[in-house]
């Protein structure tokens, strides 16, 4: 394969999206549409990827700035041919070139490789990717000659009634010889119903010059699905989610109901892990082997170790070790680091805290800005009071410390290793290693008080 260059058309306004955001930046499974196209082109072997930008150019370039791409600016949107003209100077003088669309996020590297191989085998100047639709309305029609060779592509608005009856359509993606492309792209004319420069006219030029034009029919027509409105965005998302789920299931992941999970493209899941309905896995999340991600969990940009169970909880920008139990109804906010063999129970919230191996907070606790050692027990109702209204402070609890129920640790305080904090204590000073901290007021009991006050509810 020699398609080392890909030109991706991403300059359109996308008015039917009804959005301030450029169309190609609308996301499918966690990535802008155009990023799906660039990643597949790269996986197919393209090393020089040129994005033609126009509407919202600054936003598109800013969002894609860290991906090693090149950009060409189309200040006026005068058609696909005009867009490629804007990239002409960045296209090499030899080899083959993909021309792809930034709003067709379902194209795959596998198809692009087969497409390029077909183009090379047939020694075409231009090869167009095509599909066969029962209802081809809106697509450019593929017109073939008596020898089944492609003659031209006719756009819907320029097609005759006979041509509109053709069911083979243009997918809007091409593989072209760079010499032919650069020699002919500036010869295009805008003499058509739209007054635009159509890249499809290069087909007729190739036929007339005897350079060869061909068409490669895609095996799965979903791959050429274009996205022009929110309905199509949803439809493309459905296809992508199904693909992602199937990829993980083939790799040994059990997904109880694939239609009811949301897994983004970059998520990694180990084999023998179970994913239950309602799970949402986003960003750069990595789930280990043999885990159980229960119903209605949301995990984003987080790492989960092997053998860990998570039930009905939210995990964001955090890490969890192996064989740990989280939830139900736990919330790990950004910056949380939970060790192995830990327990984060129901209604426990953790924020920017580190918890060593074997430590437990079984229920109803807030652990913020804290460094917790190994085998620490944090009782029910414990609060790490980390904020004085202006600044945040950190607290620590050494290995094997025991923080009794309903205690408040007013930061900054340090609880030594093997120290105990009695239930109901408010801690404002450091507790030495092996010490007991008790901060309760003494109880006062007045016998007969109810009778004295006349408050008895006994039946008389």
C-alpha positions as CSV (number, residue, x, y, z in Angstrom):
1,X,0.0,0.0,0.0
2,X,1.3,3.4,-1.0
3,X,-1.3,5.8,0.4
4,X,1.1,7.6,2.8
5,X,-1.0,10.8,2.5
6,X,-4.6,11.4,3.5
7,X,-6.5,14.6,2.8
8,X,-9.5,14.9,5.1
9,X,-12.3,17.4,4.2
10,X,-13.5,19.1,7.3
11,X,-14.4,22.7,6.3
12,X,-18.2,22.5,6.0
13,X,-20.5,24.6,8.2
14,X,-22.8,21.7,9.1
15,X,-25.9,24.0,9.3
16,X,-28.2,21.1,9.8
17,X,-26.6,20.2,13.1
18,X,-28.0,23.5,14.5
19,X,-24.9,24.1,16.5
20,X,-22.3,26.6,17.3
21,X,-19.7,23.8,17.3
22,X,-18.1,22.8,13.9
23,X,-19.8,19.7,12.6
24,X,-16.7,17.5,12.6
25,X,-16.1,18.2,16.3
26,X,-19.4,16.6,17.4
27,X,-18.5,13.5,19.3
28,X,-19.2,9.9,18.7
29,X,-18.2,7.5,21.6
30,X,-16.0,10.1,23.2
31,X,-14.0,11.4,20.1
32,X,-14.8,14.1,17.5
33,X,-16.0,12.6,14.3
34,X,-13.0,13.8,12.4
35,X,-10.7,12.1,15.0
36,X,-12.2,8.7,14.2
37,X,-11.3,9.3,10.5
38,X,-7.8,10.4,11.2
39,X,-7.1,7.5,13.5
40,X,-8.4,5.0,10.9
41,X,-6.3,6.7,8.1
42,X,-3.2,6.5,10.3
43,X,-3.9,2.8,11.1
44,X,-4.3,2.2,7.3
45,X,-0.7,3.5,6.8
46,X,-1.2,7.3,6.2
47,X,1.7,9.2,7.8
48,X,0.9,12.6,6.3
49,X,-2.6,13.6,7.3
50,X,-3.9,17.0,6.1
51,X,-7.1,18.4,7.5
52,X,-8.8,21.0,5.3
53,X,-10.6,23.4,7.6
54,X,-12.9,26.3,7.0
55,X,-16.0,26.9,9.2
56,X,-14.8,27.1,12.8
57,X,-11.2,26.5,11.7
58,X,-9.6,27.8,14.9
59,X,-11.8,25.5,17.0
60,X,-11.0,22.5,14.8
61,X,-7.2,23.2,14.8
62,X,-7.2,23.8,18.5
63,X,-8.9,20.5,19.4
64,X,-6.7,18.5,17.0
65,X,-3.5,20.4,17.8
66,X,-1.7,17.6,19.7
67,X,-2.3,14.9,17.0
68,X,0.6,15.6,14.7
69,X,-1.7,16.7,11.8
70,X,-1.2,19.3,9.1
71,X,-3.9,21.8,8.1
72,X,-5.0,23.7,5.0
73,X,-7.5,26.5,5.1
74,X,-10.5,26.8,2.8
75,X,-11.8,30.3,3.4
76,X,-14.7,29.9,1.0
77,X,-16.5,26.6,0.8
78,X,-16.8,26.1,-3.0
79,X,-17.0,22.3,-3.2
80,X,-15.0,19.2,-2.6
81,X,-12.6,19.9,-5.5
82,X,-11.9,23.4,-4.2
83,X,-11.2,21.9,-0.8
84,X,-8.5,19.6,-2.2
85,X,-7.1,22.5,-4.2
86,X,-6.3,24.2,-0.8
87,X,-4.2,21.2,0.2
88,X,-2.4,20.8,-3.1
89,X,0.9,22.2,-2.0
90,X,1.1,19.8,1.0
91,X,0.5,16.7,-1.2
92,X,3.7,14.9,-2.2
93,X,4.6,14.7,-5.9
94,X,4.5,10.9,-6.0
95,X,2.6,8.0,-4.4
96,X,-1.1,7.7,-3.8
97,X,-3.4,9.9,-1.7
98,X,-6.6,9.2,0.2
99,X,-9.3,11.9,0.0
100,X,-11.6,11.3,2.9
101,X,-14.5,13.0,4.7
102,X,-14.4,14.3,8.2
103,X,-18.1,13.6,8.8
104,X,-17.9,9.8,8.0
105,X,-16.7,8.5,11.3
106,X,-17.5,4.8,10.7
107,X,-14.9,4.2,8.0
108,X,-12.4,1.5,9.1
109,X,-8.7,1.0,8.6
110,X,-9.4,-2.5,7.2
111,X,-11.6,-1.1,4.4
112,X,-9.1,1.7,3.6
113,X,-6.3,-0.9,3.3
114,X,-8.5,-3.1,0.9
115,X,-9.5,0.1,-1.0
116,X,-5.8,1.1,-1.5
117,X,-4.8,-2.4,-2.5
118,X,-7.5,-2.5,-5.1
119,X,-6.5,0.9,-6.4
120,X,-2.8,-0.3,-6.7
121,X,-3.8,-3.6,-8.3
122,X,-5.9,-1.9,-11.0
123,X,-3.3,0.8,-11.6
124,X,-6.0,3.4,-11.6
125,X,-5.4,7.2,-11.6
126,X,-8.5,7.5,-9.5
127,X,-10.5,4.9,-7.5
128,X,-13.7,5.9,-5.8
129,X,-15.3,4.0,-2.8
130,X,-18.9,3.1,-3.5
131,X,-21.8,1.4,-1.9
132,X,-25.2,0.0,-3.1
133,X,-28.3,1.5,-1.6
134,X,-31.9,0.6,-2.2
135,X,-32.8,4.3,-1.6
136,X,-29.8,6.3,-3.0
137,X,-31.5,9.7,-2.8
138,X,-29.0,12.5,-2.1
139,X,-25.9,10.6,-3.2
140,X,-23.9,11.0,-6.3
141,X,-24.6,8.1,-8.7
142,X,-21.9,5.9,-10.2
143,X,-22.3,5.7,-14.0
144,X,-20.5,2.7,-15.5
145,X,-19.9,1.9,-19.2
146,X,-20.7,-1.2,-21.2
147,X,-17.5,-2.9,-19.9
148,X,-18.5,-2.1,-16.3
149,X,-15.8,0.5,-16.0
150,X,-16.7,3.7,-14.2
151,X,-17.3,6.6,-16.6
152,X,-18.4,9.4,-14.3
153,X,-20.1,10.4,-11.1
154,X,-23.3,12.5,-11.3
155,X,-24.5,14.5,-8.3
156,X,-28.2,14.1,-7.4
157,X,-29.1,17.7,-8.5
158,X,-27.4,17.2,-11.9
159,X,-28.6,13.7,-12.6
160,X,-31.2,12.7,-15.2
161,X,-34.1,10.5,-14.3
162,X,-32.3,7.5,-15.7
163,X,-29.2,8.3,-13.7
164,X,-31.2,8.8,-10.5
165,X,-32.4,5.2,-10.9
166,X,-28.8,3.9,-10.4
167,X,-28.4,2.4,-6.9
168,X,-24.6,2.4,-6.7
169,X,-23.5,5.6,-5.0
170,X,-20.4,7.6,-4.3
171,X,-19.2,7.3,-0.7
172,X,-17.2,10.5,-1.1
173,X,-13.9,8.9,-0.5
174,X,-11.1,8.4,-3.1
175,X,-7.7,6.9,-3.6
176,X,-5.8,8.9,-6.3
177,X,-2.4,8.9,-7.9
178,X,-0.7,12.0,-6.6
179,X,0.8,13.0,-10.0
180,X,-2.6,12.8,-11.6
181,X,-4.3,14.7,-8.7
182,X,-1.9,17.6,-8.6
183,X,-1.9,17.9,-12.4
184,X,-5.6,18.0,-12.8
185,X,-7.2,19.5,-9.6
186,X,-6.8,23.0,-10.8
187,X,-8.5,22.2,-14.1
188,X,-11.9,21.6,-12.4
189,X,-14.8,23.8,-13.5
190,X,-17.7,25.1,-11.4
191,X,-20.1,25.0,-14.4
192,X,-22.8,23.0,-12.7
193,X,-26.1,23.4,-10.7
194,X,-24.3,24.2,-7.5
195,X,-21.6,26.5,-9.0
196,X,-19.0,24.4,-7.1
197,X,-15.8,22.5,-8.0
198,X,-16.6,18.8,-7.8
199,X,-13.8,16.4,-7.1
200,X,-16.0,13.8,-8.8
201,X,-15.2,15.5,-12.2
202,X,-11.7,14.0,-11.9
203,X,-13.3,10.6,-12.7
204,X,-14.3,11.8,-16.1
205,X,-10.9,13.4,-16.6
206,X,-9.2,10.1,-15.8
207,X,-11.4,8.3,-18.3
208,X,-10.9,10.8,-21.1
209,X,-7.1,10.8,-20.6
210,X,-6.9,7.0,-20.5
211,X,-5.3,7.0,-17.1
212,X,-7.9,4.7,-15.6
213,X,-10.8,5.1,-13.1
214,X,-12.3,2.5,-11.0
215,X,-14.7,1.9,-8.1
216,X,-14.4,-0.3,-5.1
217,X,-17.7,-1.4,-3.5
218,X,-17.5,-1.3,0.3
219,X,-18.6,-4.5,2.1
220,X,-20.5,-2.8,4.9
221,X,-22.5,0.2,3.8
222,X,-22.6,1.5,7.4
223,X,-19.0,2.6,6.9
224,X,-19.8,5.4,4.5
225,X,-22.6,6.8,6.7
226,X,-22.3,10.6,6.6
227,X,-23.4,12.7,9.6
228,X,-25.3,15.9,8.7
229,X,-27.8,16.3,11.6
230,X,-28.4,15.1,15.2
231,X,-30.5,12.1,14.0
232,X,-27.6,10.8,11.9
233,X,-25.2,11.5,14.7
234,X,-27.3,9.2,16.9
235,X,-27.5,6.6,14.3
236,X,-23.7,6.6,13.7
237,X,-23.2,6.4,17.5
238,X,-25.4,3.3,17.7
239,X,-23.2,1.6,15.1
240,X,-20.0,2.6,16.8
241,X,-21.2,1.5,20.2
242,X,-22.2,-1.9,18.8
243,X,-18.8,-2.3,17.2
244,X,-16.9,-1.4,20.4
245,X,-19.0,-3.8,22.4
246,X,-18.4,-6.6,20.0
247,X,-14.7,-5.9,19.9
248,X,-14.5,-6.3,23.7
249,X,-16.8,-9.4,23.7
250,X,-14.6,-11.1,21.1
251,X,-11.6,-10.3,23.4
252,X,-13.2,-12.2,26.3
253,X,-15.3,-9.5,28.1
254,X,-18.8,-10.4,29.1
255,X,-21.3,-7.7,28.4
256,X,-24.7,-8.7,29.8
257,X,-26.7,-6.4,27.5
258,X,-24.6,-4.7,24.8
259,X,-27.5,-2.4,23.8
260,X,-27.5,-0.8,27.3
261,X,-23.9,0.0,27.9
262,X,-21.9,3.0,26.7
263,X,-18.2,2.3,26.1
264,X,-15.9,4.9,24.4
265,X,-13.4,4.1,21.8
266,X,-10.2,4.3,23.9
267,X,-11.4,2.2,26.8
268,X,-9.4,-0.9,27.5
269,X,-11.0,-3.9,29.3
270,X,-9.3,-7.1,30.4
271,X,-10.7,-10.6,29.7
272,X,-13.2,-12.3,32.1
273,X,-14.5,-8.9,33.2
274,X,-18.3,-8.5,33.4
275,X,-20.0,-5.3,32.4
276,X,-23.6,-4.9,33.5
277,X,-26.4,-2.8,32.0
278,X,-26.2,0.9,32.4
279,X,-22.4,1.0,32.7
280,X,-20.7,4.1,31.2
281,X,-17.0,3.8,30.5
282,X,-15.4,6.9,29.2
283,X,-12.1,8.5,28.1
284,X,-8.8,6.6,28.8
285,X,-10.3,4.2,31.3
286,X,-8.5,0.9,31.7
287,X,-10.3,-2.0,33.4
288,X,-8.3,-5.0,34.5
289,X,-9.0,-8.7,34.2
290,X,-11.8,-10.5,36.1
291,X,-13.5,-7.4,37.3
292,X,-17.2,-6.8,37.8
293,X,-18.5,-3.4,36.7
294,X,-22.1,-3.4,38.0
295,X,-25.2,-1.8,36.8
296,X,-25.3,2.0,36.4
297,X,-21.6,2.6,37.1
298,X,-19.8,5.6,35.5
299,X,-16.0,5.4,35.2
300,X,-14.1,8.1,33.4
301,X,-10.3,8.4,32.8
302,X,-9.6,5.9,35.5
303,X,-7.7,2.7,36.1
304,X,-9.2,-0.4,37.8
305,X,-7.0,-3.3,38.9
306,X,-7.7,-7.0,38.3
307,X,-10.4,-8.6,40.3
308,X,-12.0,-5.4,41.5
309,X,-15.8,-5.0,41.9
310,X,-17.6,-1.7,41.4
311,X,-21.3,-1.4,42.2
312,X,-23.5,1.6,41.2
313,X,-20.7,4.2,41.7
314,X,-19.0,7.1,40.0
315,X,-15.3,7.0,39.4
316,X,-13.5,10.0,37.8
317,X,-9.8,10.5,37.1
318,X,-8.8,8.0,39.8
319,X,-7.0,4.7,40.2
320,X,-8.1,1.6,42.1
321,X,-5.9,-1.4,42.9
322,X,-6.6,-5.1,42.6
323,X,-9.3,-7.1,44.5
324,X,-10.9,-3.9,45.9
325,X,-14.6,-3.4,46.4
326,X,-16.3,-0.1,45.6
327,X,-19.9,0.8,46.2
328,X,-22.8,0.8,46.0
329,X,-23.2,4.6,45.7
330,X,-19.6,5.6,46.2
331,X,-18.1,8.6,44.5
332,X,-14.4,8.8,43.7
333,X,-13.6,12.3,42.6
334,X,-10.5,13.3,40.6
335,X,-7.2,12.5,42.2
336,X,-8.2,9.5,44.3
337,X,-5.8,6.6,44.6
338,X,-7.2,3.5,46.2
339,X,-4.9,0.6,46.9
340,X,-5.5,-3.2,46.6
341,X,-7.7,-5.2,48.9
342,X,-9.5,-2.0,50.0
343,X,-13.2,-1.4,50.6
344,X,-15.0,1.8,49.7
345,X,-18.5,1.2,50.7
346,X,-21.9,2.8,50.3
347,X,-22.2,6.6,50.3
348,X,-18.4,7.1,50.7
349,X,-16.9,10.1,48.9
350,X,-13.2,10.3,48.2
351,X,-11.4,13.4,46.8
352,X,-7.7,13.8,46.1
353,X,-6.9,11.1,48.7
354,X,-4.6,8.2,48.7
355,X,-5.6,5.0,50.5
356,X,-3.1,2.2,51.2
357,X,-3.6,-1.5,50.6
358,X,-6.2,-3.2,52.9
359,X,-7.8,0.0,54.2
360,X,-11.5,0.3,54.5
361,X,-14.2,3.0,54.6
362,X,-17.3,0.8,54.7
363,X,-20.0,3.5,54.7
364,X,-21.1,7.1,55.0
365,X,-17.7,8.9,55.0
366,X,-16.0,11.8,53.3
367,X,-12.3,11.5,52.7
368,X,-10.9,14.6,51.1
369,X,-7.2,15.6,50.8
370,X,-5.9,12.8,52.9
371,X,-3.1,10.3,52.9
372,X,-4.3,7.0,54.4
373,X,-1.9,4.2,55.2
374,X,-2.4,0.5,55.0
375,X,-5.0,-1.5,56.9
376,X,-6.7,1.7,58.2
377,X,-10.3,1.5,59.4
378,X,-12.5,4.5,58.8
379,X,-15.8,4.2,60.6
380,X,-19.3,5.3,59.6
381,X,-19.9,9.0,59.5
382,X,-16.2,10.0,59.5
383,X,-15.4,13.4,57.9
384,X,-12.0,14.7,56.9
385,X,-12.8,18.4,57.3
386,X,-10.3,19.7,54.8
387,X,-11.5,23.3,54.0
388,X,-11.5,26.3,56.2
389,X,-13.5,28.5,53.8
390,X,-10.4,29.8,52.0
391,X,-7.8,27.0,51.8
392,X,-7.7,23.2,51.5
393,X,-5.4,21.2,53.9
394,X,-4.3,17.6,54.0
395,X,-4.5,15.1,56.8
396,X,-2.8,11.8,57.3
397,X,-3.6,8.5,59.0
398,X,-0.8,6.0,59.5
399,X,-0.8,2.3,59.0
400,X,-3.4,0.3,61.0
401,X,-4.9,3.5,62.5
402,X,-8.6,3.2,63.6
403,X,-10.9,6.2,63.1
404,X,-14.1,5.6,65.1
405,X,-17.5,6.3,63.8
406,X,-18.9,9.9,63.6
407,X,-15.4,11.4,64.1
408,X,-14.3,14.7,62.5
409,X,-10.6,15.2,61.5
410,X,-10.1,18.9,61.1
411,X,-7.1,19.4,58.8
412,X,-4.3,19.6,59.0
413,X,-3.9,16.7,61.5
414,X,-1.8,13.6,61.6
415,X,-3.0,10.3,63.1
416,X,-0.1,8.1,63.9
417,X,0.3,4.5,63.0
418,X,-1.7,2.1,65.3
419,X,-3.4,5.1,66.9
420,X,-7.1,5.1,67.7
421,X,-9.7,7.9,67.5
422,X,-12.7,7.2,69.6
423,X,-16.2,7.4,68.1
424,X,-17.7,10.8,68.1
425,X,-14.4,12.7,68.5
426,X,-13.4,15.9,66.8
427,X,-9.7,15.9,66.2
428,X,-7.8,19.2,65.9
429,X,-4.3,18.1,67.1
430,X,-1.9,15.4,66.0
431,X,-2.4,12.0,67.6
432,X,0.9,10.2,68.3
433,X,1.6,6.6,67.2
434,X,-0.2,4.1,69.3
435,X,-2.2,6.7,71.2
436,X,-6.0,7.0,71.8
437,X,-7.7,10.3,71.1
438,X,-11.0,10.8,72.9
439,X,-12.9,14.1,72.4
440,X,-16.4,13.5,73.8
441,X,-18.1,15.6,76.5
442,X,-19.1,13.7,79.6
443,X,-22.7,12.4,79.7
444,X,-25.1,13.7,82.4
445,X,-28.0,11.5,83.5
446,X,-30.9,12.9,85.5
447,X,-33.1,10.0,86.6
448,X,-36.8,10.7,86.6
449,X,-36.5,13.7,84.4
450,X,-39.4,12.7,82.1
451,X,-41.8,12.3,85.1
452,X,-40.7,15.6,86.6
453,X,-41.4,17.5,83.3
454,X,-44.7,15.8,82.9
455,X,-43.7,14.3,79.5
456,X,-44.4,10.7,80.2
457,X,-46.4,8.9,77.5
458,X,-47.3,6.0,79.6
459,X,-51.0,5.2,79.6
460,X,-52.6,6.2,82.9
